Amino acid sequence: MSSEKSNPIPLNPPVKSLFYRLSQFVGFLLGARFFVAILLTFALYVSTFFLFNQDENFSSFVFDFKVHGIIFCTVLTILAGGIINQFYDVEKDHVVKPFRSRIQSFLKQKYFLYIYLFLSIISLGIAAFISYRVLLFFIFYQFVMWYYSHKMSRILVVNNLAFVALTLYPFFGMMVYYQTFSKKVLLMAVFLFLILLIIDIVKDTLTRKVDEVFGYITIPNFFSKKITSAIIISLIIITMLVSAKIVDKSGLTGFMAYYFAVGLFVFITCIFLLINSTRRNKFITLNILRFWVFIGIISMLLNGIYGKI
């Protein structure tokens, strides 16, 4: 008698192809920091209309295509910046973010570079169509983003300051575009700069050993744990003083004033967590601060809607 061998049923090629393409698409989204770009786009629109734009009404703002073009160029540049950053950090990400690295591996690195060039060129093309000043603005932005990934991300203190500056650069551009200069806006910019700086340093404490292995000189792997904690807590105290100054200047009126007032207690909680400097407490502190930045965007939105009514 002849015995038949049972072969496993092969995966349907179209299904396999669809899964592979979907994995490539998800890998691209993760590599380009797509969700970070979405959050920054939302923050840009909220801050532009409710903070920097003091004169235009909503209908004028909606049909201000120059502003939409600048924000669209910003989104493309941020996506391109995320791609070039992961290109340089690919070895580190394999250790720190293994799941994300596995998803990104479905798309070859050369295709990430093609997409990076495509997004950069499209962004500069739209910027040139708007004005030569906007073009120069984004040429500088893209160059510094590339240089940050290539060199500055490995330099002590410069890496943190450059990361925060690049995050805030589009907001500075919109502030200049609308010529919105006031003490209150300056204090809010300082507040955001400090809280993003704290987030970046706390994040570095969680990847201290990996950064050291791959040659990233950060505050946590250059200084001792006690000095690093002292630096972070000192920055939090300065942020609290800035918050108190904003509350004192604006008074307890509106959602933003309450945001800064409640923020004092949020920062005190973070200080208590950092005094007992365990990895778990650092992770909780990091997520509290990230969440508080998001709450700040929502507060600005609600405050702006309330003020326009």
GINORZI-V318185 format. One record per backbone hydrogen bond with DSSP energy under -1.0 kcal/mol. NH is the residue of the N-H (numbers start at 1). CO is the residue of the C=O. If there is no record, write none. Layout:
BEGIN
NH	CO
NH	CO
END
This chain:
BEGIN
16	12
17	13
18	14
19	15
20	16
21	17
22	18
23	19
24	20
25	21
26	22
27	23
28	24
29	25
30	26
31	27
32	28
33	30
34	29
37	33
38	34
39	35
40	36
41	37
42	38
43	39
44	40
45	41
46	42
47	43
48	44
49	45
50	46
51	47
52	47
53	48
54	52
61	57
62	58
63	59
64	61
65	63
68	64
69	65
70	66
71	67
72	68
73	69
74	70
75	71
76	72
77	73
78	74
79	75
80	76
81	77
82	78
83	79
84	80
85	81
86	82
87	83
88	84
89	85
93	89
94	90
95	92
96	92
97	93
101	97
102	98
103	99
104	100
105	101
106	103
107	104
112	108
113	109
114	110
115	111
116	112
117	113
118	114
119	115
120	116
121	117
122	118
123	119
124	120
125	121
126	122
127	123
128	124
129	125
130	126
131	127
135	131
136	132
137	133
138	134
139	135
140	136
141	137
142	138
143	139
144	140
145	141
146	142
147	143
148	144
149	145
150	146
151	147
152	147
153	148
154	151
155	152
158	156
159	155
161	157
162	158
163	159
164	160
165	161
166	162
167	163
168	164
169	165
172	168
173	169
174	170
175	171
176	172
177	173
178	174
180	175
181	179
186	182
187	183
188	184
189	185
190	186
191	187
192	188
193	189
194	190
195	191
196	192
197	193
198	194
199	195
200	196
201	197
202	198
203	199
204	200
205	201
211	207
212	208
213	209
214	210
216	211
217	154
218	216
223	219
228	224
229	225
230	226
231	227
232	228
233	229
234	230
235	231
236	232
237	233
238	234
239	235
240	236
241	237
242	238
243	239
244	240
245	241
246	242
247	243
248	244
249	245
250	246
251	247
253	251
258	254
259	255
260	256
261	257
262	258
263	259
266	262
267	263
268	264
269	265
270	266
271	267
272	268
273	269
274	270
275	271
276	272
277	275
278	276
282	278
283	279
284	280
285	281
286	282
287	283
288	284
289	285
290	286
291	287
292	288
293	289
294	290
295	291
296	292
297	293
298	294
299	295
300	296
301	297
302	298
303	299
304	300
305	301
306	302
307	303
308	304
309	305
END
